[in-house]
Amino acid sequence: MINAEIVLGLPDYQIIEITRKNAEVVITARYTGPLSCAHCGGKLLRSKGGYRRTVRHEDGGLRHCFLRIEARKSLCLECGRQSRQRLIGLLPWQRASEAFQKAIFQQHLDGINRSRLGRREGIGGATVERYFQHGLRRQFTEWHPPRCPTVLGVDEHFFTRRKGYATTFCDLRNHKVYDVVLGLRSFRWKRIS
């Protein structure tokens, strides 16, 4: 029995078959994780058959890897709506796994231009750019939490002659830079109790 989590890097999958055609590897796997309604999260489901989804996955060496997943369609008895099972590691309506998108993001960030990366991976240059933009948004949300820090430090310093001053906002509790903006920011300090 092949450990799917080691091979795929995804939990709750069982590998059925691995085939190799020319420069491609196709891994057929079955989703074995918990089932729930995609709309309401309900657990009372009636099976409406299965479906297959083929997506691009992380490359194994110089061979392109495709992941063919077998999952279930179901009817929720709580809300009465049909849905396809949400799969771990795959976003809805995407033709590539999150791991593949992160790999493309990292390679483009390391300096490989999008046309060359697209030719090498067999995808379009616009797709490389879209994965890169998605990776930047994900990285930004990791670095900048949606809530303002509870202890905020403000420092203004000279930036350039053309741009003038810059203001740095710091999260003093976690010792991280929260944001940097151009210009001077004047504040009325008010104690919040």
C-alpha positions as CSV (number, residue, x, y, z in Angstrom):
1,M,0.0,0.0,0.0
2,I,1.4,3.4,-1.1
3,N,1.2,6.2,1.5
4,A,-0.7,8.9,-0.4
5,E,0.2,11.7,2.1
6,I,3.9,11.1,1.4
7,V,3.5,10.9,-2.4
8,L,0.9,13.6,-2.9
9,G,1.5,15.8,0.1
10,L,-2.3,15.7,0.7
11,P,-4.1,14.0,3.5
12,D,-7.3,11.8,3.1
13,Y,-6.5,10.3,-0.3
14,Q,-5.9,6.7,-1.3
15,I,-3.8,6.1,-4.4
16,I,-5.4,3.6,-6.8
17,E,-3.0,3.6,-9.7
18,I,0.1,5.4,-11.0
19,T,0.7,5.3,-14.8
20,R,3.4,6.8,-16.9
21,K,3.0,8.0,-20.5
22,N,6.0,9.6,-22.2
23,A,6.9,12.6,-20.1
24,E,3.8,12.6,-17.9
25,V,2.8,10.7,-14.8
26,V,-0.9,10.3,-14.0
27,I,-1.8,9.4,-10.4
28,T,-5.3,8.1,-9.9
29,A,-6.5,8.6,-6.3
30,R,-9.7,8.4,-4.3
31,Y,-10.8,10.9,-1.7
32,T,-11.4,9.1,1.6
33,G,-11.9,12.1,3.9
34,P,-15.0,13.1,5.8
35,L,-18.0,14.0,3.6
36,S,-20.1,17.1,4.2
37,C,-22.5,19.3,2.3
38,A,-20.6,22.1,0.4
39,H,-23.5,24.6,1.1
40,C,-24.6,24.0,4.7
41,G,-21.9,21.7,6.1
42,G,-24.5,19.0,6.9
43,K,-23.5,15.4,7.4
44,L,-26.8,13.7,6.3
45,L,-26.0,12.9,2.7
46,R,-27.4,10.6,0.0
47,S,-25.0,9.5,-2.7
48,K,-25.8,10.7,-6.2
49,G,-22.9,8.9,-7.9
50,G,-19.3,9.8,-8.4
51,Y,-17.2,12.1,-10.6
52,R,-13.6,12.4,-11.7
53,R,-11.5,15.5,-11.6
54,T,-8.2,15.8,-13.4
55,V,-5.8,18.6,-12.2
56,R,-2.2,19.4,-12.6
57,H,0.0,18.6,-9.6
58,E,3.6,19.1,-8.5
59,D,6.1,17.7,-10.9
60,G,8.1,14.6,-10.1
61,G,11.6,15.5,-11.4
62,L,11.3,16.4,-15.1
63,R,8.0,14.6,-15.7
64,H,4.7,16.6,-15.5
65,C,2.4,15.1,-12.9
66,F,-1.4,15.0,-13.3
67,L,-3.8,14.0,-10.4
68,R,-7.0,12.2,-11.4
69,I,-9.3,12.2,-8.3
70,E,-12.4,10.2,-7.8
71,A,-14.9,11.8,-5.5
72,R,-18.7,11.7,-4.7
73,K,-21.6,13.8,-5.6
74,S,-24.3,14.0,-3.0
75,L,-27.7,15.3,-2.0
76,C,-27.9,16.9,1.4
77,L,-31.0,15.8,3.3
78,E,-30.8,18.8,5.6
79,C,-30.8,21.7,3.0
80,G,-32.0,19.7,-0.1
81,R,-29.2,20.9,-2.4
82,Q,-26.9,18.8,-4.5
83,S,-23.1,19.4,-4.3
84,R,-19.8,17.9,-5.2
85,Q,-17.5,17.1,-2.4
86,R,-14.9,19.8,-1.6
87,L,-11.4,18.3,-1.9
88,I,-8.5,19.1,0.3
89,G,-5.7,20.8,-1.6
90,L,-7.9,21.7,-4.6
91,L,-9.8,25.0,-4.9
92,P,-13.1,24.9,-6.7
93,W,-13.0,25.6,-10.5
94,Q,-9.2,25.3,-10.6
95,R,-7.3,23.1,-13.1
96,A,-4.2,22.8,-10.8
97,S,-3.7,21.8,-7.2
98,E,-2.6,24.4,-4.6
99,A,0.8,22.7,-4.4
100,F,1.4,23.2,-8.2
101,Q,0.3,26.8,-8.0
102,K,2.7,27.5,-5.1
103,A,5.5,25.8,-7.0
104,I,4.8,28.1,-10.0
105,F,4.7,31.1,-7.7
106,Q,8.0,30.3,-6.2
107,Q,9.8,29.6,-9.5
108,H,8.5,32.9,-10.9
109,L,9.5,34.7,-7.7
110,D,13.0,33.2,-8.1
111,G,13.4,34.9,-11.5
112,I,12.1,32.6,-14.2
113,N,10.1,34.7,-16.6
114,R,6.5,33.8,-17.3
115,S,6.9,32.8,-21.0
116,R,9.8,30.4,-20.3
117,L,8.1,29.0,-17.2
118,G,4.9,28.6,-19.2
119,R,6.7,26.7,-22.0
120,R,8.5,24.5,-19.5
121,E,5.3,23.6,-17.6
122,G,2.9,23.4,-20.6
123,I,0.7,26.3,-19.4
124,G,0.2,29.8,-20.7
125,G,2.0,32.9,-19.6
126,A,-1.2,34.5,-18.4
127,T,-1.8,31.4,-16.2
128,V,1.7,31.8,-14.7
129,E,0.8,35.5,-14.0
130,R,-2.5,34.5,-12.4
131,Y,-0.9,32.0,-10.1
132,F,1.7,34.5,-9.2
133,Q,-0.9,37.2,-8.4
134,H,-2.8,34.7,-6.3
135,G,0.4,33.8,-4.4
136,L,1.1,37.4,-3.7
137,R,-2.4,37.9,-2.3
138,R,-2.0,34.8,-0.1
139,Q,1.4,36.0,1.1
140,F,0.0,39.5,1.8
141,T,-2.8,38.1,3.9
142,E,-0.4,36.0,5.9
143,W,1.9,39.0,6.6
144,H,-1.0,41.5,7.2
145,P,-3.7,40.2,9.4
146,P,-7.1,41.8,8.8
147,R,-7.2,43.3,12.3
148,C,-5.2,46.3,13.3
149,P,-2.6,45.5,16.0
150,T,-3.6,46.2,19.6
151,V,-0.3,48.0,20.3
152,L,0.7,50.1,17.3
153,G,4.0,51.9,16.9
154,V,4.3,54.8,14.5
155,D,7.7,56.1,13.2
156,E,8.2,58.8,10.5
157,H,11.5,59.1,8.6
158,F,12.9,60.7,5.6
159,F,12.6,58.5,2.5
160,T,13.8,60.3,-0.7
161,R,13.9,63.9,-1.9
162,R,11.4,63.2,-4.6
163,K,8.9,61.2,-2.4
164,G,9.5,62.9,0.9
165,Y,8.8,61.2,4.1
166,A,7.5,57.6,4.9
167,T,5.6,56.4,7.9
168,T,6.1,53.0,9.3
169,F,3.5,51.2,11.4
170,C,4.7,48.5,13.7
171,D,2.9,45.8,15.7
172,L,4.8,46.2,19.0
173,R,3.3,43.1,20.6
174,N,4.5,40.7,17.9
175,H,7.6,42.7,16.9
176,K,6.6,43.0,13.2
177,V,6.3,45.8,10.7
178,Y,2.5,46.2,9.9
179,D,2.7,48.6,7.0
180,V,4.8,51.4,5.4
181,V,3.1,54.3,3.6
182,L,4.5,57.4,1.9
183,G,4.0,60.8,3.5
184,L,3.7,62.1,7.0
185,R,0.8,61.0,9.1
186,S,-0.3,63.3,11.9
187,F,-2.4,61.7,14.6
188,R,-4.4,62.8,17.6
189,W,-3.4,60.4,20.3
190,K,-6.3,59.1,22.3
191,R,-6.1,56.5,25.1
192,I,-8.5,53.7,24.5
193,S,-9.6,52.0,27.7
